[in-house]
């Protein structure tokens, strides 16, 4: 069994910032393991690779590339979206490397740190620093405004070929932010432009993954939300809720149950127009809600254009999916996978 457990403090590896191939080359210098990309999935940030040990044994992995990982919730999202895949990223701190090991998220970074675990293989290297990081800043991901554009396209794929001004209106962002988002999304390979100027959407799965990771990491944490509880069980509350257009919509497990996805909700997520105090007041009275930080009921402020992105009485499917992934519950993962297939098929057919 290959068993390398290295803890290196404040060491540095000098190398030019590079894609997957050079990240694997640095890992080889660090550990002595030889890695080879077997298949690079076209226009996608992932593929398949093999790692060979000195004793001749080969270990096969899938991998996914993420530019920057610096929070635990990002690791949880990655684990839920890419089960068993090796994370390849810019540079992880020692603390984040420990989080990877705790959550069993395998990784290789551009400084030579890595965590790999398979039957017959255990490698853990942490503490190496990428000294090129200051010279070439890593992309920090899509802005919240760009993520709103992604969400709008997932909900109404046809708007991708509307004017920039109309896309901005539907996504509830500025004209400039919408234009910048389209440029970046095209650079990311999420759509191409034909000679006629028509935008052709590519890889719905990447659109959905991009939205989910961005929503859970950058949008949801900043939304106004309230944890509540009620003397009545969730099943009884669902029978008493009367969602009103543009005021209250079912999210998460409650939305999945409404869509007949064979899920008995254990939590109740409601997206509410919190800009109108009367909506929450009426809801609290009707459901006998009280504030409770450990409650199973969550009220979250509606953040999207409910006029143009309607999916009443639930939130749009891409948001249901993101909430199910964010729950990190094995109970919801099978439902999320099924919903993902539906969303991607819809986006592919409607774009």
QUIVEN-V465678 format. One record per residue. N is the residue number from 1. RES is the residue in one small letter. PHI is phi in whole degrees, 0 to 359 (NA if undefined). PSI is psi in degrees with one decimal (none if undefined). NEAR is the number of other C-alpha atoms within 10 Angstrom. Layout:
BEGIN
N;RES;PHI;PSI;NEAR + N;RES;PHI;PSI;NEAR
END
This chain:
BEGIN
1;x;NA;132.7;10 + 2;x;279;124.1;16 + 3;x;221;94.6;12 + 4;x;249;118.0;14 + 5;x;235;100.4;13 + 6;x;243;133.3;15 + 7;x;236;109.0;14 + 8;x;245;125.8;14 + 9;x;258;123.3;11 + 10;x;60;22.4;10 + 11;x;281;169.4;13 + 12;x;219;144.8;15 + 13;x;243;124.9;17 + 14;x;266;120.8;11 + 15;x;197;160.5;14 + 16;x;283;137.6;14 + 17;x;304;133.6;19 + 18;x;208;168.6;12 + 19;x;284;-160.5;13 + 20;x;307;-45.1;23 + 21;x;301;-43.5;12 + 22;x;284;-28.9;14 + 23;x;298;-40.9;23 + 24;x;291;-33.2;26 + 25;x;296;-40.7;18 + 26;x;294;-40.4;21 + 27;x;300;-38.1;22 + 28;x;297;-40.5;16 + 29;x;292;-31.9;12 + 30;x;284;-41.7;17 + 31;x;248;-19.1;18 + 32;x;86;-5.7;13 + 33;x;281;141.4;17 + 34;x;259;131.9;17 + 35;x;237;148.1;20 + 36;x;218;131.7;15 + 37;x;282;121.4;17 + 38;x;271;-36.5;13 + 39;x;206;125.6;12 + 40;x;257;119.2;15 + 41;x;289;123.6;10 + 42;x;305;131.8;8 + 43;x;55;24.0;12 + 44;x;231;152.3;15 + 45;x;274;43.5;16 + 46;x;199;179.0;20 + 47;x;173;-155.7;19 + 48;x;233;143.3;17 + 49;x;217;162.1;18 + 50;x;236;141.7;15 + 51;x;239;126.5;19 + 52;x;248;133.4;16 + 53;x;269;169.3;16 + 54;x;298;-26.7;10 + 55;x;277;4.1;8 + 56;x;94;-9.5;8 + 57;x;290;140.9;12 + 58;x;246;143.2;15 + 59;x;232;130.1;17 + 60;x;255;139.7;15 + 61;x;221;153.9;17 + 62;x;265;155.9;19 + 63;x;222;156.3;23 + 64;x;223;140.3;18 + 65;x;258;129.7;20 + 66;x;229;128.3;18 + 67;x;298;-46.4;15 + 68;x;222;128.3;16 + 69;x;229;114.1;19 + 70;x;220;14.2;13 + 71;x;220;149.9;12 + 72;x;299;-38.8;15 + 73;x;296;-30.1;14 + 74;x;293;-38.8;19 + 75;x;294;-40.7;20 + 76;x;297;-42.5;21 + 77;x;296;-43.7;22 + 78;x;300;-44.5;23 + 79;x;298;-40.1;21 + 80;x;287;-34.2;19 + 81;x;277;-31.4;18 + 82;x;231;64.0;16 + 83;x;306;121.7;11 + 84;x;82;-6.7;17 + 85;x;282;153.1;20 + 86;x;274;127.5;26 + 87;x;279;125.0;26 + 88;x;248;121.5;25 + 89;x;216;176.1;21 + 90;x;295;-67.6;25 + 91;x;201;128.2;25 + 92;x;252;138.3;26 + 93;x;290;165.5;17 + 94;x;300;-37.4;19 + 95;x;296;-42.7;13 + 96;x;290;-33.2;17 + 97;x;297;-40.0;25 + 98;x;296;-38.4;17 + 99;x;298;-40.8;16 + 100;x;300;-44.7;21 + 101;x;295;-40.6;16 + 102;x;297;-40.8;9 + 103;x;272;-1.2;13 + 104;x;60;42.9;16 + 105;x;259;108.5;23 + 106;x;290;144.7;23 + 107;x;208;158.5;24 + 108;x;222;128.5;27 + 109;x;246;173.7;28 + 110;x;281;0.6;30 + 111;x;261;-7.8;29 + 112;x;104;-3.5;26 + 113;x;288;149.7;30 + 114;x;197;157.8;29 + 115;x;219;115.6;23 + 116;x;228;131.5;21 + 117;x;218;116.5;19 + 118;x;218;168.1;13 + 119;x;300;117.2;8 + 120;x;93;0.6;11 + 121;x;217;127.0;16 + 122;x;217;119.3;14 + 123;x;226;130.8;18 + 124;x;218;116.2;21 + 125;x;234;128.7;23 + 126;x;216;160.0;25 + 127;x;102;-12.7;21 + 128;x;285;144.4;24 + 129;x;243;141.7;23 + 130;x;274;105.6;23 + 131;x;281;-5.6;18 + 132;x;269;-2.4;16 + 133;x;299;-38.2;15 + 134;x;290;-27.1;8 + 135;x;279;-34.0;8 + 136;x;231;94.7;10 + 137;x;295;135.2;10 + 138;x;284;150.1;14 + 139;x;296;136.9;10 + 140;x;265;12.5;10 + 141;x;90;177.6;16 + 142;x;288;145.5;17 + 143;x;289;162.0;15 + 144;x;304;-37.0;19 + 145;x;295;-43.3;19 + 146;x;295;-36.5;24 + 147;x;295;-33.2;25 + 148;x;294;-34.9;27 + 149;x;294;-43.0;28 + 150;x;300;-45.0;27 + 151;x;299;-42.9;26 + 152;x;298;-41.7;26 + 153;x;292;-40.0;23 + 154;x;298;-34.6;28 + 155;x;279;-39.1;23 + 156;x;227;80.3;19 + 157;x;306;-29.1;19 + 158;x;295;-21.2;16 + 159;x;289;-14.9;20 + 160;x;303;-27.4;22 + 161;x;256;16.9;16 + 162;x;278;174.3;12 + 163;x;293;158.8;13 + 164;x;301;-39.1;20 + 165;x;298;-42.5;15 + 166;x;291;-39.8;15 + 167;x;301;-41.9;22 + 168;x;299;-41.4;24 + 169;x;296;-46.7;17 + 170;x;294;-38.3;22 + 171;x;275;-6.9;27 + 172;x;60;47.9;20 + 173;x;229;170.9;20 + 174;x;287;159.9;15 + 175;x;301;-43.4;17 + 176;x;296;-40.4;11 + 177;x;293;-37.8;19 + 178;x;294;-42.9;25 + 179;x;297;-43.2;18 + 180;x;295;-37.5;15 + 181;x;296;-41.8;23 + 182;x;296;-39.5;20 + 183;x;298;-46.4;12 + 184;x;292;-41.0;15 + 185;x;296;-35.2;19 + 186;x;290;-39.9;16 + 187;x;297;-32.3;11 + 188;x;283;-6.8;14 + 189;x;83;14.8;14 + 190;x;282;-19.9;22 + 191;x;207;160.9;20 + 192;x;238;162.0;16 + 193;x;247;128.4;11 + 194;x;280;173.0;9 + 195;x;299;-30.1;7 + 196;x;282;-7.9;6 + 197;x;96;-2.8;9 + 198;x;289;136.4;13 + 199;x;271;125.6;20 + 200;x;249;112.1;14 + 201;x;291;137.5;23 + 202;x;236;148.7;17 + 203;x;51;71.7;15 + 204;x;307;-32.1;22 + 205;x;300;-39.9;18 + 206;x;290;-35.9;17 + 207;x;302;-47.2;22 + 208;x;292;-41.4;23 + 209;x;295;-41.4;19 + 210;x;298;-45.4;17 + 211;x;298;-47.8;26 + 212;x;298;-47.5;28 + 213;x;295;-41.0;23 + 214;x;292;-40.9;23 + 215;x;296;-49.3;21 + 216;x;293;-31.8;19 + 217;x;268;-29.4;18 + 218;x;237;-27.1;17 + 219;x;260;-54.0;18 + 220;x;303;-42.5;18 + 221;x;301;-23.2;10 + 222;x;262;-4.5;10 + 223;x;283;144.5;12 + 224;x;294;131.3;14 + 225;x;211;156.7;17 + 226;x;221;128.1;15 + 227;x;270;133.1;17 + 228;x;224;168.4;19 + 229;x;219;165.8;21 + 230;x;214;150.1;17 + 231;x;293;-19.2;11 + 232;x;270;146.7;12 + 233;x;291;162.5;13 + 234;x;302;-40.0;19 + 235;x;300;-38.9;14 + 236;x;288;-37.0;11 + 237;x;297;-38.5;17 + 238;x;298;-32.7;18 + 239;x;287;-23.6;8 + 240;x;264;-14.2;11 + 241;x;284;133.3;15 + 242;x;237;83.5;13 + 243;x;304;140.8;18 + 244;x;245;135.5;12 + 245;x;311;128.9;14 + 246;x;65;12.9;18 + 247;x;238;-45.3;19 + 248;x;218;135.8;26 + 249;x;219;145.2;28 + 250;x;283;136.4;26 + 251;x;232;176.5;29 + 252;x;54;-135.7;27 + 253;x;297;-36.9;25 + 254;x;297;-40.1;23 + 255;x;293;-42.1;27 + 256;x;298;-39.4;24 + 257;x;295;-40.3;17 + 258;x;297;-32.0;17 + 259;x;277;12.1;13 + 260;x;58;46.4;9 + 261;x;261;26.1;15 + 262;x;57;50.2;10 + 263;x;226;127.2;17 + 264;x;266;110.6;16 + 265;x;296;133.4;19 + 266;x;259;-15.5;13 + 267;x;229;161.2;18 + 268;x;235;114.0;23 + 269;x;250;121.7;21 + 270;x;238;127.5;25 + 271;x;268;124.9;22 + 272;x;231;146.6;26 + 273;x;283;88.4;20 + 274;x;283;-6.9;19 + 275;x;286;-16.2;12 + 276;x;251;100.4;10 + 277;x;304;-28.0;10 + 278;x;293;-28.2;11 + 279;x;294;-49.3;15 + 280;x;292;-37.8;18 + 281;x;298;-45.4;12 + 282;x;295;-41.0;11 + 283;x;296;-42.1;17 + 284;x;296;-38.8;16 + 285;x;290;-43.2;10 + 286;x;295;-40.3;13 + 287;x;260;1.4;17 + 288;x;55;52.3;14 + 289;x;274;147.0;19 + 290;x;223;151.2;16 + 291;x;293;133.8;14 + 292;x;203;109.4;14 + 293;x;300;-19.3;12 + 294;x;252;13.0;10 + 295;x;291;158.6;16 + 296;x;267;4.6;16 + 297;x;246;132.0;23 + 298;x;231;126.9;22 + 299;x;255;125.5;23 + 300;x;234;140.1;21 + 301;x;293;133.3;19 + 302;x;296;131.6;21 + 303;x;239;-4.9;17 + 304;x;252;172.3;19 + 305;x;282;96.1;16 + 306;x;287;-13.4;20 + 307;x;285;-45.5;10 + 308;x;266;-21.8;14 + 309;x;243;65.3;18 + 310;x;272;141.3;17 + 311;x;209;30.8;16 + 312;x;304;140.3;15 + 313;x;267;7.2;18 + 314;x;260;169.1;23 + 315;x;286;166.1;23 + 316;x;303;149.1;23 + 317;x;303;-35.5;22 + 318;x;297;-30.1;22 + 319;x;281;-36.9;22 + 320;x;302;-46.9;24 + 321;x;300;-46.4;29 + 322;x;299;-40.6;24 + 323;x;294;-39.7;22 + 324;x;295;-40.8;26 + 325;x;294;-43.1;26 + 326;x;296;-25.8;24 + 327;x;294;-26.8;18 + 328;x;61;27.8;14 + 329;x;255;127.8;11 + 330;x;302;-27.8;12 + 331;x;298;-32.2;14 + 332;x;263;-12.5;21 + 333;x;294;-42.2;18 + 334;x;297;-39.7;14 + 335;x;296;-42.7;19 + 336;x;298;-41.9;24 + 337;x;297;-41.9;15 + 338;x;295;-42.7;12 + 339;x;294;-36.8;20 + 340;x;301;-42.7;21 + 341;x;300;-42.1;12 + 342;x;296;-44.8;13 + 343;x;298;-47.5;20 + 344;x;295;-38.6;19 + 345;x;296;-40.9;13 + 346;x;295;-46.1;16 + 347;x;297;-42.5;22 + 348;x;297;-37.3;16 + 349;x;278;-26.8;10 + 350;x;262;-8.2;13 + 351;x;277;none;18
END
